[in-house]
Amino acid sequence: MMVKALLFDFDGTLLDTNELIIQTFMHVLEEKFPGQYSPKDCINFIGPSLRQSFTEIAPDMVDELVASYRKWNIEHHDELVTQYDGVVSTLQQLHAQGIRLAIVSTKRVDMIERGLKVLGVGHLFEHIIGFDSVQHVKPHPEPILLALEKLQVAKEDVIMIGDNSHDIEAGHNAGVKTAGVAWTFKGEDYLKQFSPTYILDNMTDLLTIVKG
């Protein structure tokens, strides 16, 4: 197999934003619905877009809740995110080998760019597909198909990599190979239910996979 391009989810895949996401949801929900939600409940909101999550919680308050979430999240972003082992060095090696890299996320592009700045790897990615780049977010295939179009690569030459069911299902729906990351907050067994092509125990596993 010849791999020409890798598409990465961002949160929970390249950057550990789990604590940031959970604390932000808890701040917003405790303010609006005191005592009704726990940090464990907020794990379910990791992966879907903000609008999807808040539509489930309070469909008549979505805009207000999204605005509150973004304000607190931006203020606390840099202090609460952490790096995963091996991510930065692996991305650098993949890029040096000529593997083309793009991000396909349910997050807004400006916040993805902020996270990439924390990691110091923004220059390695050719394209960023975010929530605000498409009409339909993952698991719909549109974001992945847009990335393929921008990169001008064939489906069979691409792997979609992520930490959530949305990433794997979007890959299946778009007809590309998929890889789930074992460091997903929801656990490796959870991801295996969605039949990814590969499970990565460490990001460095990609260095072997791309060689075929």
trRosetta pair geometry for C-beta under 8 A, 3 or more apart (Angstrom, degrees):
i j d omega theta_ij theta_ji phi_ij phi_ji
1 177 8.0 47 -170 -37 150 160
1 212 4.5 -175 58 -124 61 94
2 157 6.0 -25 100 -123 86 92
2 212 6.2 -17 -74 -68 41 136
3 6 6.9 36 167 -62 121 85
3 99 6.6 9 116 -125 98 112
3 157 6.3 137 -139 -175 32 62
3 158 7.3 106 -149 -101 76 19
3 159 6.1 -18 -134 -10 124 109
3 209 6.8 48 -21 126 155 84
3 210 4.2 -101 62 -133 131 72
3 212 7.1 -173 -5 -62 87 83
4 99 7.1 172 -180 -134 26 62
4 100 6.2 10 148 21 74 106
4 153 5.1 -169 92 -138 127 131
4 154 7.9 75 32 39 136 75
4 157 4.0 10 17 161 107 124
4 158 7.0 -46 59 -70 81 64
5 99 6.8 150 -105 -177 29 72
5 100 4.2 -32 -105 73 88 99
5 101 7.2 -177 -157 -72 72 25
5 102 6.7 12 -179 7 115 103
5 148 7.9 157 77 -110 149 62
5 151 5.2 61 -109 169 161 157
5 153 4.7 174 0 29 133 170
5 157 6.4 67 20 120 84 94
5 158 4.9 -18 74 -107 95 88
5 159 8.0 -177 96 28 55 61
6 94 6.6 -33 17 177 141 150
6 99 6.0 28 -4 160 106 120
6 100 7.5 168 23 84 62 51
6 101 5.6 -12 65 -110 92 70
6 102 7.6 174 90 32 49 64
6 158 7.3 164 -92 -156 27 66
6 159 5.5 -15 -119 64 74 92
6 161 6.2 8 -175 -5 101 122
6 206 6.8 34 -108 -160 154 137
6 210 7.5 -63 -54 -86 118 120
7 102 5.3 -21 -111 75 73 93
7 103 7.3 126 -164 -125 65 14
7 104 4.7 16 176 0 114 120
7 144 6.2 109 127 -127 173 84
7 147 5.3 87 -110 126 127 161
7 158 6.3 32 -10 -179 106 112
7 159 7.1 -164 30 94 75 45
7 160 4.7 -24 73 -109 113 67
7 161 6.7 166 84 19 54 73
7 176 7.5 53 24 116 129 162
8 13 5.7 176 -176 124 91 134
8 14 5.6 65 157 -47 138 118
8 101 7.0 2 -2 -165 114 93
8 102 7.4 174 23 90 74 43
8 103 5.3 -40 72 -110 86 66
8 104 7.1 148 69 27 32 71
8 161 5.1 -21 -108 68 65 105
8 162 7.3 144 -165 -75 46 67
9 12 7.1 -22 119 69 121 87
9 13 4.2 118 79 -8 90 151
9 14 7.6 -171 94 -6 55 90
9 103 7.5 70 -147 -160 11 77
9 104 6.5 -49 -83 79 53 71
9 105 5.7 109 -154 -98 58 75
9 138 7.9 -63 -99 20 108 166
9 160 7.9 63 -34 174 85 85
9 161 6.6 -128 14 101 80 60
9 162 3.5 71 -7 -114 133 96
9 163 6.2 -128 82 14 140 76
9 164 6.9 172 -155 25 171 96
9 167 4.8 -70 -46 -95 134 133
10 13 6.1 -166 170 50 2 105
10 14 5.4 -48 -144 37 51 113
10 15 6.3 -2 171 27 79 100
10 17 7.8 29 127 0 87 136
10 103 5.5 38 -64 -161 102 124
10 105 4.2 -11 7 -89 109 141
10 107 5.8 -73 58 26 134 134
10 112 5.3 -126 -83 -126 168 97
10 115 6.1 106 175 85 123 152
11 15 6.6 -45 -110 71 42 88
11 17 4.3 -69 -137 49 91 129
11 18 7.7 130 174 -62 94 55
11 21 6.7 79 -170 -53 138 134
11 46 7.2 -142 130 -160 123 88
11 105 6.8 105 4 -148 85 121
11 107 6.1 122 -23 -46 114 133
11 115 7.7 -115 -76 -104 68 168
11 163 7.7 -105 107 43 61 127
12 15 7.9 -10 -17 77 24 52
12 16 7.0 59 -105 -122 41 47
12 17 6.5 -80 -42 45 64 83
12 18 5.9 80 -92 -62 93 92
12 46 6.3 93 -52 175 148 120
12 47 7.7 -42 35 -73 152 72
12 162 7.9 48 91 -174 100 71
12 163 3.9 -120 128 60 108 154
12 164 6.8 71 86 -38 144 99
12 181 7.7 168 140 65 78 132
12 183 8.0 -173 180 108 70 87
12 184 6.3 51 165 -129 116 63
12 185 5.9 -79 -133 -9 123 105
13 161 6.3 134 -165 125 131 90
13 162 5.3 -68 -81 -132 140 46
13 163 4.8 -152 -70 -20 78 101
13 167 7.5 116 -70 -84 141 163
13 181 5.6 155 -128 -2 72 148
14 84 7.3 -143 -174 26 24 120
14 87 5.6 132 -151 -168 61 137
14 91 7.7 49 -135 -62 112 137
14 103 7.7 -64 -2 -111 149 112
14 115 7.5 108 94 139 110 122
14 119 6.7 -33 152 -74 105 164
14 121 7.8 -124 -177 64 129 143
15 81 5.5 1 167 -173 114 123
15 82 7.8 149 -173 73 71 34
15 83 6.9 -50 -127 -106 67 52
15 84 7.4 -151 -115 -5 21 94
15 87 7.8 176 -69 126 47 168
15 115 4.8 -138 16 -175 165 118
15 118 6.7 78 -127 78 138 125
15 119 6.0 -115 -81 -53 107 120
16 19 7.3 37 142 7 95 93
16 81 6.4 147 79 -165 63 65
16 82 4.5 -24 67 68 122 81
16 83 6.8 -158 13 -85 101 2
16 84 5.6 130 -42 -55 101 83
17 20 4.7 -57 -168 48 73 120
17 21 5.5 77 132 -29 90 100
17 80 7.7 68 -146 112 58 94
17 81 5.2 -17 -96 -112 70 99
17 115 7.0 -48 -66 -113 127 134
18 21 5.8 -56 -146 36 29 109
18 22 6.2 21 160 -14 66 109
18 46 6.4 5 -122 -113 80 145
18 185 4.8 144 -115 -79 142 141
19 22 6.0 -57 -143 40 29 107
19 23 6.0 24 161 -14 65 112
19 80 5.2 -141 103 180 103 99
19 81 7.8 -176 57 -90 96 35
19 82 7.6 48 22 2 126 106
20 23 6.1 -62 -144 41 23 106
20 24 6.1 22 158 -20 63 111
20 73 6.6 82 166 -144 103 82
20 76 6.6 172 -135 110 90 99
20 77 6.3 50 -145 -125 143 48
20 80 4.0 134 -82 107 84 122
20 81 5.5 -12 -31 -66 139 74
21 24 5.9 -59 -147 36 26 110
21 25 6.4 23 157 -15 64 107
21 42 7.1 167 127 156 84 113
21 45 7.0 -168 162 100 112 98
21 46 5.6 103 113 -98 154 89
21 73 7.9 24 -101 -119 47 116
22 25 5.9 -55 -147 38 30 108
22 26 6.2 29 155 -18 64 109
22 39 5.2 48 178 -152 123 91
22 42 4.5 124 -133 105 73 137
22 43 7.1 5 -96 -69 113 58
22 46 7.6 -24 -61 -60 82 112
23 26 5.6 -55 -145 38 31 112
23 27 6.3 38 154 -24 65 103
23 76 7.0 -95 105 118 130 153
23 80 6.3 -116 38 -142 143 155
24 27 5.7 -50 -150 31 32 113
24 28 6.5 24 156 -12 64 107
24 69 5.6 77 157 -155 113 77
24 72 5.3 157 -134 98 84 111
24 73 4.5 23 -116 -80 148 88
24 76 7.2 -173 -77 60 92 125
25 28 5.9 -61 -149 41 31 107
25 29 5.7 17 162 -10 70 116
25 37 7.4 -98 143 136 101 147
25 42 4.2 152 84 -133 143 122
25 45 5.5 132 -98 66 152 153
25 53 7.8 -76 -113 150 122 146
25 69 7.1 13 -87 -120 53 111
26 29 6.1 -59 -131 46 26 102
26 30 5.6 26 168 -21 65 114
26 37 6.9 -153 -114 105 63 110
26 39 6.0 -18 -71 -85 132 73
26 42 6.1 -68 -52 -50 81 152
27 30 6.3 -57 -138 36 17 106
27 31 6.5 18 158 -19 56 112
27 68 8.0 -158 114 151 96 101
27 72 5.0 -165 99 176 152 168
28 31 6.0 -65 -158 34 25 112
28 32 6.5 -3 159 3 64 114
28 65 5.9 91 174 -157 131 81
28 68 4.9 127 -121 112 102 117
28 69 5.0 -21 -61 -77 152 75
28 72 6.8 -153 -55 25 87 142
29 32 6.1 -68 -141 50 31 96
29 33 5.3 -39 -175 49 74 101
29 36 6.9 -116 166 70 105 95
29 37 4.4 -17 140 39 147 143
29 42 7.6 -152 10 -83 146 106
29 57 7.3 -101 -107 -157 107 150
30 33 7.4 -68 -102 69 17 58
30 34 5.7 49 -170 -111 59 59
30 35 7.7 80 -133 -30 74 38
30 37 7.2 -113 -63 58 64 97
31 34 7.6 27 -114 -67 5 79
31 68 7.1 -140 69 -179 145 146
32 58 7.4 -94 143 -11 142 161
32 61 7.2 141 -159 147 149 159
32 65 6.9 -44 -23 -99 164 99
32 68 7.8 141 -40 67 120 169
33 36 4.1 -53 147 34 109 135
33 37 6.4 71 91 -8 117 102
33 57 7.8 -133 -7 180 150 112
33 58 7.9 -170 -47 -51 127 130
37 41 4.6 -119 -157 71 83 146
37 42 6.6 84 163 -54 119 86
38 41 5.0 111 52 -2 67 99
38 42 7.5 -127 101 -6 44 87
39 42 5.5 -54 -156 29 40 116
39 43 7.6 60 147 -36 63 85
40 43 5.9 -30 -168 0 42 115
41 44 6.3 -46 178 18 50 111
41 45 8.0 38 133 -12 68 103
42 45 5.3 -50 -164 29 59 114
42 46 7.5 71 142 -33 71 88
43 46 5.8 -40 -165 8 46 115
43 185 6.4 -151 -143 130 100 120
43 186 6.8 135 169 -88 113 82
44 53 7.9 144 112 -127 81 103
45 48 6.6 -81 -154 50 51 101
45 53 4.2 63 -137 -133 100 142
46 164 6.8 -159 123 -89 82 129
46 185 5.9 1 100 58 167 140
46 186 7.4 -169 78 -44 123 103
47 106 7.2 67 163 26 39 144
47 163 7.7 -132 -90 91 95 82
47 164 3.5 162 -114 -153 119 158
47 165 6.8 44 -169 39 155 75
47 166 5.0 152 175 5 104 123
47 167 7.9 -108 -142 -19 99 88
48 52 4.0 -109 169 87 119 132
48 53 5.1 146 88 -52 118 85
48 106 6.6 -122 174 145 25 168
48 166 6.7 158 -81 -59 53 145
49 52 4.7 99 56 3 79 103
49 53 7.1 -151 93 -4 42 86
49 106 4.3 -130 -76 175 75 115
49 131 5.4 117 -126 -119 120 122
49 137 5.0 119 -42 33 126 170
50 53 5.8 -61 -150 39 32 108
50 54 6.0 15 161 -7 70 112
50 65 8.0 -173 170 114 102 92
50 66 5.0 107 134 -121 129 94
50 69 5.9 179 -143 85 131 155
50 70 7.7 -3 -113 -56 172 90
50 131 7.8 1 19 -116 91 166
51 54 6.2 -60 -137 46 28 101
51 55 5.9 37 159 -29 64 108
51 62 6.0 48 -142 -173 73 125
51 66 6.4 3 -79 -82 68 136
52 55 5.8 -55 -147 30 25 114
52 56 6.9 24 154 -17 59 103
52 106 8.0 -43 13 -174 127 142
52 137 7.6 -113 -32 61 128 135
53 56 6.0 -60 -162 32 32 109
53 57 6.6 20 149 -13 67 111
54 57 5.3 -55 -142 41 42 111
54 58 6.4 -41 -178 51 76 77
54 61 7.1 -109 174 93 109 78
54 62 4.7 128 113 -128 116 70
54 65 4.4 169 -139 90 136 136
54 66 5.9 -122 13 -56 161 81
54 69 7.6 -126 -62 -21 131 141
55 59 5.1 39 -158 -104 63 78
55 62 5.6 14 -76 -94 67 127
56 59 7.9 65 -51 -61 10 83
57 61 8.0 -67 101 65 94 108
57 65 7.1 166 80 -155 129 172
58 61 4.1 -6 123 38 123 112
58 62 7.1 -173 92 -59 74 56
58 65 6.4 129 60 -37 116 145
59 62 6.4 -7 -154 -41 37 107
61 64 4.9 -61 -172 51 80 115
61 65 5.2 78 127 -26 96 106
62 65 6.0 -66 -145 40 25 106
62 66 6.1 24 161 -19 66 110
63 66 5.9 -55 -144 37 27 111
63 67 6.3 28 157 -19 63 108
64 67 5.9 -58 -151 35 27 111
64 68 6.4 25 153 -17 63 109
65 68 5.7 -54 -146 38 32 111
65 69 6.2 37 154 -22 65 106
66 69 5.6 -53 -147 35 30 114
66 70 6.3 27 157 -18 65 107
67 70 6.0 -55 -146 36 28 108
67 71 6.4 31 156 -23 63 107
68 71 5.9 -54 -149 31 29 113
68 72 6.7 16 161 -7 64 108
69 72 6.5 -70 -154 42 26 99
69 73 5.8 23 157 -21 66 119
70 73 5.6 -59 -138 41 28 114
70 74 6.1 29 164 -22 65 107
71 74 6.3 -59 -152 32 22 107
71 75 6.6 18 154 -16 59 111
72 75 5.7 -60 -151 37 33 113
72 76 6.2 -3 163 8 69 114
73 76 6.6 -79 -144 51 23 88
73 77 6.1 53 157 -69 65 88
73 111 7.6 3 128 -129 125 138
74 77 5.7 -19 -143 -24 28 119
74 111 7.6 -106 -90 -104 84 103
76 79 5.7 -73 -166 50 65 106
76 80 5.3 34 148 -8 97 125
77 80 6.8 -98 -157 43 16 94
77 81 6.3 1 174 -16 64 117
77 111 7.6 -146 -115 -148 144 93
77 114 6.2 4 149 135 157 135
77 115 7.7 -112 -178 -76 119 75
77 118 7.9 -137 143 -54 100 139
78 81 6.6 -57 -133 31 25 104
78 118 6.2 -175 -123 -98 79 119
81 115 6.6 -151 -151 -125 167 90
81 118 5.9 44 90 145 135 169
83 87 6.3 -144 -174 42 89 122
83 88 6.8 -19 -159 -25 134 112
83 118 8.0 -163 -68 133 92 101
83 119 6.5 128 -107 -111 105 83
84 87 4.6 81 72 -30 95 124
84 183 6.1 132 -136 100 131 166
84 203 6.8 112 112 -25 121 125
85 202 6.9 -52 99 -142 101 106
85 203 7.8 -177 99 18 58 105
86 89 6.0 -72 -150 51 46 103
86 90 5.3 45 159 -26 82 116
86 202 5.2 42 52 176 165 104
86 203 4.5 172 113 49 105 101
86 204 4.9 -82 -168 -35 136 95
87 90 6.0 -66 -148 38 22 108
87 91 6.3 20 160 -18 63 109
87 119 7.1 -70 111 -144 121 129
87 203 4.9 115 -95 -12 55 167
88 91 5.9 -57 -150 36 28 110
88 92 6.4 29 154 -19 63 107
88 119 5.9 -171 -89 -176 103 94
88 120 6.8 31 -135 65 130 97
88 121 5.9 -152 -129 -59 79 125
89 92 5.6 -54 -150 35 32 114
89 93 6.4 31 153 -18 66 106
89 204 7.9 -3 91 -85 104 96
90 93 5.7 -56 -148 37 33 109
90 94 6.2 33 155 -20 67 106
90 203 4.3 -163 31 126 161 108
90 204 5.2 -138 -89 -86 120 53
90 206 6.1 93 177 51 126 114
90 207 6.4 -120 -140 -45 92 102
91 94 5.8 -53 -144 36 30 111
91 95 6.3 31 157 -18 64 107
91 101 6.7 64 -153 -114 93 163
91 121 5.2 31 106 -152 150 145
91 124 5.3 92 156 126 109 166
91 203 7.8 -30 -38 161 76 138
92 95 5.9 -57 -149 37 28 111
92 96 6.3 28 153 -20 63 109
92 121 7.4 -113 -60 -119 78 106
92 124 6.9 -104 -90 -93 49 141
93 96 5.6 -55 -146 37 32 113
93 97 6.4 28 155 -17 65 107
93 207 6.0 -6 112 -102 136 117
94 97 5.8 -61 -152 38 30 109
94 99 4.3 -60 177 58 88 131
94 101 6.5 96 110 -64 123 119
94 206 6.4 -17 -80 119 129 123
94 207 7.1 -123 -72 -91 81 71
94 210 6.8 129 -128 -18 96 164
95 98 7.9 69 177 -53 31 14
95 99 6.7 -84 -79 62 29 78
95 101 6.2 -52 -82 -5 90 129
95 124 4.5 -100 -71 -146 149 101
97 210 7.1 114 106 112 147 142
99 210 5.6 -44 -88 -149 140 154
100 126 5.9 -16 -169 -4 97 138
100 151 5.7 136 127 -149 143 120
100 153 6.9 -176 59 -45 139 142
101 124 5.5 6 60 139 146 90
101 125 4.9 -87 110 -106 100 64
101 126 6.5 138 69 3 57 83
102 125 5.9 110 -113 -163 34 93
102 126 5.7 -51 -79 59 87 86
102 127 4.3 -2 -128 62 114 89
102 128 7.1 -164 -166 -76 75 32
102 129 6.8 42 159 -3 113 98
102 147 4.8 158 112 -154 150 116
102 150 7.2 124 -114 82 152 122
102 151 6.1 -109 -30 -60 140 124
103 112 5.9 158 120 -174 153 140
103 116 7.8 -112 -38 -70 154 124
103 125 5.7 2 -17 -152 96 150
103 127 7.4 -150 35 103 64 58
103 128 4.8 3 57 -124 110 71
103 129 6.6 -167 96 35 61 65
103 130 7.7 17 111 -66 108 76
104 129 4.7 2 -112 66 67 117
104 138 7.1 99 143 -48 104 125
104 143 4.7 127 -161 140 105 114
104 144 5.7 38 -143 -83 165 63
104 147 5.3 -73 -73 -41 115 146
104 160 6.8 -47 52 -136 139 103
104 167 7.9 129 93 -128 105 87
104 170 7.5 -164 134 122 133 147
105 112 5.6 156 45 -90 150 129
105 128 7.7 -22 22 -170 108 84
105 129 7.1 152 26 88 60 65
105 130 5.5 -12 71 -114 93 66
105 131 7.3 -54 110 -34 76 73
105 143 8.0 -151 35 -176 24 151
106 130 7.7 66 173 -166 9 59
106 131 5.4 53 180 -78 48 95
106 137 4.7 69 -118 -172 93 137
106 138 5.9 -102 -61 40 102 97
106 166 6.9 -6 -37 131 133 157
107 111 5.2 -106 166 83 113 115
107 112 5.3 136 94 -59 117 90
107 115 8.0 29 119 0 161 139
107 130 5.7 -66 88 -144 57 103
107 131 6.0 -118 116 -17 9 107
108 111 4.8 79 67 13 90 104
108 112 7.1 -155 94 -9 44 86
108 130 5.3 67 -165 158 20 139
108 131 5.2 -50 -75 44 52 112
108 132 5.4 38 -133 -9 77 116
109 112 5.5 -54 -148 35 35 113
109 113 6.3 36 154 -21 67 104
109 128 5.4 116 -137 117 93 122
109 130 3.8 -154 -61 14 66 145
109 131 7.8 -136 -27 39 65 67
109 132 5.8 -91 -3 55 98 108
109 133 6.4 97 -57 -47 118 103
110 113 5.7 -51 -150 35 32 114
110 114 6.6 37 149 -23 62 102
111 114 5.3 -43 -147 30 39 116
111 115 6.6 40 152 -17 64 101
111 130 7.9 132 49 -142 84 144
112 115 5.7 -57 -154 38 33 111
112 116 6.3 35 149 -20 67 106
112 128 5.4 163 103 -164 142 131
112 130 5.5 -145 -8 -86 135 121
113 116 5.5 -52 -146 36 33 114
113 117 6.5 41 152 -25 63 101
113 122 6.4 51 -148 -120 70 129
113 128 6.9 -69 -64 -57 83 178
114 117 5.6 -51 -155 28 33 115
114 118 7.0 37 146 -21 62 99
115 118 5.5 -47 -155 28 39 114
115 119 6.6 28 150 -8 67 105
116 119 5.7 -59 -149 45 36 107
116 120 7.9 -158 160 7 58 9
116 121 5.8 -104 -161 69 83 72
116 122 3.8 101 136 -80 124 83
116 125 7.0 -87 -127 16 145 133
116 128 8.0 -97 -31 -91 148 135
117 120 7.2 34 -174 -75 32 42
117 122 6.0 9 -70 -35 57 130
119 122 7.8 134 70 -38 93 67
121 124 4.8 -33 179 18 85 123
121 125 7.2 74 132 -20 87 97
122 125 6.5 -69 -164 32 40 103
125 128 6.3 67 130 -63 135 83
126 150 7.4 167 121 132 108 110
126 151 6.5 106 85 -100 141 87
127 147 6.0 169 93 -132 133 76
127 150 4.7 88 -88 119 163 147
127 151 6.6 -118 11 -58 134 85
128 133 7.6 -173 115 -53 65 147
129 133 4.7 -133 -152 81 62 156
129 134 6.7 42 -177 -33 103 113
129 143 4.8 142 139 -163 133 91
129 144 8.0 -177 78 -71 161 28
129 146 5.5 134 -118 89 137 119
129 147 5.1 -94 -17 -65 141 96
129 150 7.8 -175 -62 11 108 145
130 133 5.0 110 49 -9 58 106
131 134 7.5 -96 -167 44 24 86
131 137 5.9 -12 -121 -89 70 127
133 143 7.0 88 84 -122 113 88
133 146 6.7 163 138 122 114 159
134 137 6.3 138 79 -79 121 52
134 140 7.9 178 145 88 137 122
134 142 4.9 136 -163 121 131 120
134 143 5.0 -95 -30 -78 159 77
134 146 6.1 -141 -87 -13 109 152
135 142 6.4 -90 53 176 80 170
136 140 3.6 -45 139 85 119 167
136 142 4.5 111 63 14 98 140
136 143 7.7 -127 93 -28 67 82
137 140 6.4 100 78 34 26 106
137 142 7.9 -65 -78 62 14 110
137 143 6.4 27 -141 -35 47 130
137 166 7.8 -5 136 -174 94 134
138 143 5.8 -61 -48 34 83 134
138 144 7.6 77 -89 -29 99 98
138 166 4.2 99 126 161 108 102
138 167 6.2 18 176 -84 157 42
138 169 7.3 126 -180 75 90 89
138 170 3.8 -55 -134 -60 98 144
139 165 7.3 -42 -73 127 126 79
139 166 4.8 -130 -61 -146 80 62
139 169 3.6 -16 -140 100 134 117
139 170 4.5 -141 -146 -59 52 73
139 173 6.1 116 158 -6 86 141
140 143 7.2 99 86 0 83 85
140 170 6.7 7 65 -117 28 93
140 173 6.8 -114 -160 118 24 157
141 144 5.5 -68 -165 50 65 108
141 145 5.3 62 141 -25 94 110
141 170 6.0 151 -97 -164 47 69
141 173 4.0 -141 -58 118 100 101
141 174 3.7 153 -146 -74 106 78
141 175 7.7 34 -134 3 142 75
142 145 5.8 -63 -140 41 28 109
142 146 6.1 31 161 -23 66 106
143 146 5.7 -53 -148 33 30 113
143 147 6.6 31 153 -19 63 104
143 170 6.7 -14 55 -169 105 142
144 147 5.6 -52 -152 34 35 113
144 148 6.5 36 150 -20 66 103
144 158 8.0 142 -174 129 103 144
144 160 5.9 -39 -115 -86 128 135
144 170 5.5 149 -23 150 125 103
144 171 6.5 151 -99 -96 161 49
144 173 7.8 136 36 79 135 88
144 174 3.9 -77 89 -61 135 170
144 176 6.2 -140 174 13 136 134
145 148 5.5 -49 -148 34 35 114
145 149 6.4 39 151 -22 64 104
145 174 5.5 -156 -52 -134 80 110
146 149 5.6 -53 -149 34 32 114
146 150 6.4 30 153 -17 65 106
147 150 5.8 -56 -147 38 31 109
147 151 6.1 18 159 -8 67 113
148 151 6.0 -64 -141 47 27 102
148 152 7.9 111 162 -66 54 10
148 153 5.9 -106 -147 66 72 75
148 154 7.6 39 -162 -142 116 9
148 155 6.5 -5 -124 -79 151 64
148 158 6.4 -91 -98 -33 99 164
148 174 7.5 168 -18 175 134 126
148 176 7.7 -163 -71 -65 127 132
149 152 7.3 19 -179 -71 29 51
151 158 7.9 119 80 -94 149 126
153 157 5.1 -113 176 80 108 122
153 158 5.8 121 113 -60 125 108
154 157 4.9 83 64 7 82 107
154 158 7.5 -163 93 -12 44 98
155 158 6.1 -77 -155 33 33 112
155 174 6.9 -168 -127 140 113 84
155 175 4.7 -3 -171 107 151 102
155 176 5.1 -129 -164 -81 80 77
156 176 7.8 -153 -78 -123 22 64
156 177 7.9 64 -149 -21 43 101
158 176 4.6 -46 90 -143 103 129
158 177 6.9 171 95 37 52 83
159 171 7.9 8 -168 -138 47 136
159 176 6.7 175 -110 156 23 107
159 177 4.6 -42 -105 89 76 101
159 178 6.7 150 -163 -103 74 16
159 179 5.4 34 170 -11 121 108
159 197 7.1 -114 -130 60 101 135
159 198 7.4 -3 -151 25 136 124
159 206 8.0 -169 79 -131 147 102
159 209 7.3 24 -41 135 168 134
160 167 6.1 -172 144 176 108 85
160 168 7.7 166 99 -102 112 33
160 170 6.5 -135 165 93 162 96
160 171 3.7 -156 51 -90 134 112
160 174 7.3 98 -38 54 144 131
160 176 5.3 101 -16 93 102 126
160 177 7.3 170 20 89 70 47
160 178 5.0 -26 66 -110 90 74
160 179 7.3 180 87 25 44 69
161 167 7.2 -23 123 169 22 137
161 178 7.5 155 -83 -165 37 56
161 179 4.5 -14 -108 67 82 104
161 180 7.9 178 -153 -82 59 16
161 181 6.7 67 176 -48 93 99
161 200 7.1 21 -145 -8 115 141
161 206 7.5 -25 -87 -89 152 129
162 166 7.2 -90 139 79 155 74
162 167 2.4 -107 58 -153 155 174
162 168 6.6 -136 63 -39 110 63
162 171 7.9 -167 14 -29 116 119
162 178 7.7 -44 27 -162 92 99
162 179 7.8 130 19 81 50 62
162 180 6.8 -33 76 -115 60 56
162 181 7.0 -114 127 0 19 99
163 167 6.8 79 32 10 36 146
163 180 7.1 98 -118 -162 31 72
163 181 4.9 -42 -88 50 80 110
163 183 7.2 -56 -116 85 119 69
163 184 3.9 161 -166 -105 88 90
163 185 6.9 62 158 8 130 75
163 186 7.6 135 156 22 87 96
163 191 7.4 -89 -166 -82 41 133
164 167 5.3 106 61 0 71 99
164 168 7.6 -147 101 2 42 87
164 184 6.8 159 -65 -141 50 125
164 186 7.1 88 -111 10 68 135
164 191 7.7 -117 -122 -99 11 96
165 168 5.9 -63 -151 42 38 105
165 169 5.7 31 157 -15 75 113
165 190 7.6 -88 -55 151 97 95
165 191 7.2 -156 -74 -116 60 59
165 193 7.6 -27 -103 77 109 105
165 194 5.1 163 -132 -60 78 149
166 169 6.0 -59 -138 43 25 107
166 170 6.0 29 160 -22 63 110
167 170 5.9 -55 -146 35 24 111
167 171 6.5 27 153 -20 60 106
167 178 7.1 140 132 -152 83 114
167 180 7.5 138 86 -102 118 71
168 171 5.7 -54 -154 34 31 114
168 172 6.6 32 150 -17 65 103
168 178 4.9 102 -132 166 67 153
168 180 5.9 -9 -71 -71 122 103
168 191 6.6 142 -36 -162 144 85
168 194 4.0 108 99 120 144 132
168 195 7.3 143 171 66 129 52
168 196 4.9 -92 -120 -77 119 90
169 172 5.6 -50 -148 36 35 112
169 173 6.1 34 153 -19 66 108
169 194 6.1 -83 -54 -158 79 129
170 173 5.6 -56 -145 40 31 112
170 174 6.1 20 157 -11 66 111
171 174 6.0 -64 -143 43 27 102
171 176 5.0 -89 -158 73 81 89
171 177 6.9 -39 176 110 125 19
171 178 3.6 132 96 -80 160 110
171 196 7.6 53 64 -124 147 80
172 175 7.7 37 178 -69 29 30
172 178 6.7 -38 -46 -25 71 140
172 194 7.7 -132 -21 170 134 94
172 195 7.7 67 -80 80 132 102
177 197 4.3 -27 -165 1 90 165
177 198 7.5 44 162 -3 109 98
178 196 4.4 -110 109 -140 103 81
178 197 5.1 134 52 7 59 91
178 198 7.4 -164 102 33 49 71
179 196 5.7 99 -129 170 18 128
179 197 6.4 -53 -70 65 61 88
179 198 4.1 -16 -112 71 90 103
179 199 7.1 162 -163 -95 71 17
179 200 5.4 53 167 -28 118 105
179 206 7.4 124 120 -90 176 94
179 209 7.4 37 -87 -175 142 176
180 184 6.7 -37 176 -30 96 136
180 188 7.4 128 122 -142 120 65
180 191 3.7 146 -172 163 151 139
180 192 7.1 -141 59 -65 156 49
180 194 7.3 125 -69 64 136 107
180 196 4.0 -170 -15 -8 98 160
180 198 7.4 -173 27 94 61 55
180 199 5.2 -23 68 -112 92 71
180 200 7.1 -165 90 19 40 78
181 184 5.5 131 81 -45 80 83
181 191 7.7 173 49 -77 43 171
181 199 7.8 138 -112 -164 12 62
181 200 5.0 -28 -113 63 62 108
181 203 7.5 -2 -125 -78 117 74
182 188 4.5 2 -138 -91 75 117
182 191 7.9 -128 -97 41 42 141
182 199 5.7 74 -64 168 93 101
182 200 6.2 -136 -4 88 87 52
182 201 4.9 6 15 -114 149 45
182 202 7.9 -35 42 -45 116 40
184 187 6.5 -61 89 30 96 15
184 188 6.7 139 40 -75 103 45
184 190 6.8 -122 106 66 134 114
184 191 5.6 124 19 -43 158 127
186 190 4.2 -79 132 68 105 162
186 191 7.1 124 83 -44 107 81
187 190 4.7 100 71 -3 86 105
187 191 7.5 -162 99 -3 50 84
188 191 5.9 -60 -157 37 37 108
188 192 6.4 42 150 -28 70 105
188 199 6.3 65 -156 -162 107 135
189 192 5.5 -50 -147 28 35 117
189 193 7.4 53 153 -33 60 90
190 193 6.2 -45 -174 8 35 115
191 194 6.1 -64 -170 33 49 105
191 196 6.2 -7 157 -10 102 126
191 199 7.0 131 100 -114 125 102
192 195 7.4 48 180 -73 48 35
192 196 7.3 -83 -109 23 42 91
192 199 6.8 -16 -84 -76 90 134
196 199 6.2 115 77 -70 124 66
198 205 7.4 175 165 132 129 129
198 209 6.1 -1 -102 -112 166 145
200 203 6.3 46 162 -95 139 34
200 205 4.5 -172 -137 53 81 132
200 206 6.6 -5 -113 -47 133 82
201 205 6.0 110 38 -48 72 135
202 205 5.7 131 65 -22 65 90
203 206 6.1 -27 176 5 59 113
204 207 5.5 -28 -174 8 62 117
204 208 8.0 55 140 -7 69 93
205 208 6.0 -56 -168 37 50 107
205 209 6.2 46 142 -22 77 110
206 209 5.3 -57 -140 40 40 113
206 210 6.0 39 164 -24 73 104
207 210 6.6 -50 -145 30 22 106
207 211 7.4 23 152 -20 52 107
208 211 6.0 -64 -164 28 36 112
209 212 7.9 52 169 -63 39 29
